[in-house]
Amino acid sequence: MKKWTTLAALMALPAGAAMATVPYGSMPPGFDRPPVRSVPIAGVYNKYWYNYRTDILEAEKELKSDLGRATDRQDRWDAWDEWATEVVDADKDYTKVMRKKGYPVGRVSIEG
């Protein structure tokens, strides 16, 4: 599916309805889940944000498909690993372009 077609579909749905349901409960023990952005950088809703969301939705769809075909623990681990790689790549691409556009892209983390 082309990104702009997916974008049009995303914009036609309420915010929560466009989210694929990721089966986080089936994540392997000890798996380090990468963060998925729920809001755009600097609150800017632009084509780069929608491209990022489309990439995330595609990764989630592929994860669900891969998990459905998994026959053993290694298959499930590989599916999650591929999903994590795609999520990290999507975030890198998104932050790179937003940085070039001059938006602050840092994340705040609080350590106890």
Short mmCIF file of the C-alpha atoms (twelve columns), coordinates in Angstrom:
data_MODEL
# 
_entry.id   MODEL 
# 
loop_
_atom_site.group_PDB 
_atom_site.id 
_atom_site.type_symbol 
_atom_site.label_atom_id 
_atom_site.label_alt_id 
_atom_site.label_comp_id 
_atom_site.label_asym_id 
_atom_site.label_seq_id 
_atom_site.Cartn_x 
_atom_site.Cartn_y 
_atom_site.Cartn_z 
_atom_site.pdbx_PDB_model_num 
ATOM 1   C CA . MET A 1   0.000   0.000   0.000  1 
ATOM 2   C CA . LYS A 2   1.351   3.413   -0.834 1 
ATOM 3   C CA . LYS A 3   2.203   5.675   2.068  1 
ATOM 4   C CA . TRP A 4   -0.198  8.430   0.989  1 
ATOM 5   C CA . THR A 5   -3.059  5.939   0.716  1 
ATOM 6   C CA . THR A 6   -2.309  4.740   4.220  1 
ATOM 7   C CA . LEU A 7   -2.015  8.341   5.378  1 
ATOM 8   C CA . ALA A 8   -5.455  9.120   3.994  1 
ATOM 9   C CA . ALA A 9   -6.848  6.087   5.799  1 
ATOM 10  C CA . LEU A 10  -5.163  7.129   9.052  1 
ATOM 11  C CA . MET A 11  -6.531  10.643  8.870  1 
ATOM 12  C CA . ALA A 12  -10.051 9.335   8.280  1 
ATOM 13  C CA . LEU A 13  -10.013 7.338   11.531 1 
ATOM 14  C CA . PRO A 14  -10.170 8.536   15.132 1 
ATOM 15  C CA . ALA A 15  -6.739  8.685   16.759 1 
ATOM 16  C CA . GLY A 16  -6.995  5.409   18.672 1 
ATOM 17  C CA . ALA A 17  -8.678  3.444   15.891 1 
ATOM 18  C CA . ALA A 18  -5.668  3.681   13.590 1 
ATOM 19  C CA . MET A 19  -3.444  1.826   16.019 1 
ATOM 20  C CA . ALA A 20  -2.764  -1.814  15.312 1 
ATOM 21  C CA . THR A 21  -3.052  -3.985  18.362 1 
ATOM 22  C CA . VAL A 22  0.393   -5.287  19.192 1 
ATOM 23  C CA . PRO A 23  0.268   -8.424  21.354 1 
ATOM 24  C CA . TYR A 24  2.745   -7.144  23.957 1 
ATOM 25  C CA . GLY A 25  1.718   -9.991  26.252 1 
ATOM 26  C CA . SER A 26  3.364   -12.457 23.889 1 
ATOM 27  C CA . MET A 27  6.687   -10.602 23.978 1 
ATOM 28  C CA . PRO A 28  9.513   -12.955 24.981 1 
ATOM 29  C CA . PRO A 29  10.792  -12.592 28.545 1 
ATOM 30  C CA . GLY A 30  13.778  -10.266 28.690 1 
ATOM 31  C CA . PHE A 31  13.019  -8.659  25.329 1 
ATOM 32  C CA . ASP A 32  13.933  -4.962  25.300 1 
ATOM 33  C CA . ARG A 33  10.994  -3.165  23.698 1 
ATOM 34  C CA . PRO A 34  11.926  0.045   21.871 1 
ATOM 35  C CA . PRO A 35  9.758   3.083   22.556 1 
ATOM 36  C CA . VAL A 36  7.128   4.042   19.982 1 
ATOM 37  C CA . ARG A 37  6.286   7.726   19.815 1 
ATOM 38  C CA . SER A 38  2.676   8.564   20.617 1 
ATOM 39  C CA . VAL A 39  3.002   12.269  19.857 1 
ATOM 40  C CA . PRO A 40  4.965   14.020  17.141 1 
ATOM 41  C CA . ILE A 41  8.229   15.840  17.747 1 
ATOM 42  C CA . ALA A 42  7.578   19.406  18.917 1 
ATOM 43  C CA . GLY A 43  3.850   18.735  18.497 1 
ATOM 44  C CA . VAL A 44  4.181   19.172  14.726 1 
ATOM 45  C CA . TYR A 45  1.819   17.023  12.669 1 
ATOM 46  C CA . ASN A 46  3.432   16.935  9.248  1 
ATOM 47  C CA . LYS A 47  4.047   14.396  6.496  1 
ATOM 48  C CA . TYR A 48  7.117   13.108  8.329  1 
ATOM 49  C CA . TRP A 49  5.007   12.277  11.392 1 
ATOM 50  C CA . TYR A 50  2.434   10.484  9.252  1 
ATOM 51  C CA . ASN A 51  5.175   8.591   7.409  1 
ATOM 52  C CA . TYR A 52  6.568   7.524   10.797 1 
ATOM 53  C CA . ARG A 53  3.141   6.352   11.973 1 
ATOM 54  C CA . THR A 54  2.661   4.464   8.702  1 
ATOM 55  C CA . ASP A 55  6.025   2.731   9.173  1 
ATOM 56  C CA . ILE A 56  5.042   1.750   12.715 1 
ATOM 57  C CA . LEU A 57  1.659   0.417   11.593 1 
ATOM 58  C CA . GLU A 58  3.310   -1.624  8.844  1 
ATOM 59  C CA . ALA A 59  5.807   -3.063  11.341 1 
ATOM 60  C CA . GLU A 60  2.961   -3.974  13.707 1 
ATOM 61  C CA . LYS A 61  0.992   -5.618  10.914 1 
ATOM 62  C CA . GLU A 62  4.031   -7.641  9.876  1 
ATOM 63  C CA . LEU A 63  4.701   -8.610  13.506 1 
ATOM 64  C CA . LYS A 64  1.186   -9.966  13.920 1 
ATOM 65  C CA . SER A 65  1.515   -11.912 10.684 1 
ATOM 66  C CA . ASP A 66  4.932   -13.310 11.633 1 
ATOM 67  C CA . LEU A 67  3.703   -14.315 15.089 1 
ATOM 68  C CA . GLY A 68  0.736   -16.057 13.506 1 
ATOM 69  C CA . ARG A 69  3.092   -18.160 11.368 1 
ATOM 70  C CA . ALA A 70  5.609   -18.820 14.146 1 
ATOM 71  C CA . THR A 71  6.069   -22.482 15.002 1 
ATOM 72  C CA . ASP A 72  8.571   -22.261 17.844 1 
ATOM 73  C CA . ARG A 73  10.186  -19.927 20.350 1 
ATOM 74  C CA . GLN A 74  12.959  -18.899 17.952 1 
ATOM 75  C CA . ASP A 75  10.403  -17.861 15.290 1 
ATOM 76  C CA . ARG A 76  8.583   -15.706 17.838 1 
ATOM 77  C CA . TRP A 77  11.843  -14.133 19.023 1 
ATOM 78  C CA . ASP A 78  12.849  -13.409 15.415 1 
ATOM 79  C CA . ALA A 79  9.482   -11.765 14.739 1 
ATOM 80  C CA . TRP A 80  9.859   -9.482  17.759 1 
ATOM 81  C CA . ASP A 81  13.469  -8.727  16.864 1 
ATOM 82  C CA . GLU A 82  12.494  -7.737  13.319 1 
ATOM 83  C CA . TRP A 83  9.685   -5.540  14.672 1 
ATOM 84  C CA . ALA A 84  12.078  -3.804  17.082 1 
ATOM 85  C CA . THR A 85  14.582  -3.169  14.276 1 
ATOM 86  C CA . GLU A 86  11.862  -1.628  12.094 1 
ATOM 87  C CA . VAL A 87  10.607  0.562   14.953 1 
ATOM 88  C CA . VAL A 88  14.131  1.829   15.705 1 
ATOM 89  C CA . ASP A 89  14.786  2.493   11.999 1 
ATOM 90  C CA . ALA A 90  11.522  4.398   11.630 1 
ATOM 91  C CA . ASP A 91  12.385  6.540   14.655 1 
ATOM 92  C CA . LYS A 92  15.893  7.253   13.347 1 
ATOM 93  C CA . ASP A 93  14.528  8.319   9.961  1 
ATOM 94  C CA . TYR A 94  11.871  10.514  11.575 1 
ATOM 95  C CA . THR A 95  14.219  12.214  14.047 1 
ATOM 96  C CA . LYS A 96  16.832  12.768  11.338 1 
ATOM 97  C CA . VAL A 97  14.448  14.645  9.060  1 
ATOM 98  C CA . MET A 98  12.931  16.632  11.930 1 
ATOM 99  C CA . ARG A 99  16.406  17.605  13.125 1 
ATOM 100 C CA . LYS A 100 17.199  18.834  9.596  1 
ATOM 101 C CA . LYS A 101 14.002  20.899  9.674  1 
ATOM 102 C CA . GLY A 102 15.224  22.557  12.874 1 
ATOM 103 C CA . TYR A 103 12.951  20.924  15.457 1 
ATOM 104 C CA . PRO A 104 14.340  19.819  18.834 1 
ATOM 105 C CA . VAL A 105 14.197  16.022  18.900 1 
ATOM 106 C CA . GLY A 106 15.614  15.114  22.305 1 
ATOM 107 C CA . ARG A 107 13.837  12.818  24.719 1 
ATOM 108 C CA . VAL A 108 13.593  13.352  28.437 1 
ATOM 109 C CA . SER A 109 14.245  10.398  30.684 1 
ATOM 110 C CA . ILE A 110 14.101  10.391  34.448 1 
ATOM 111 C CA . GLU A 111 16.288  7.987   36.331 1 
ATOM 112 C CA . GLY A 112 15.523  7.142   39.908 1 
# 
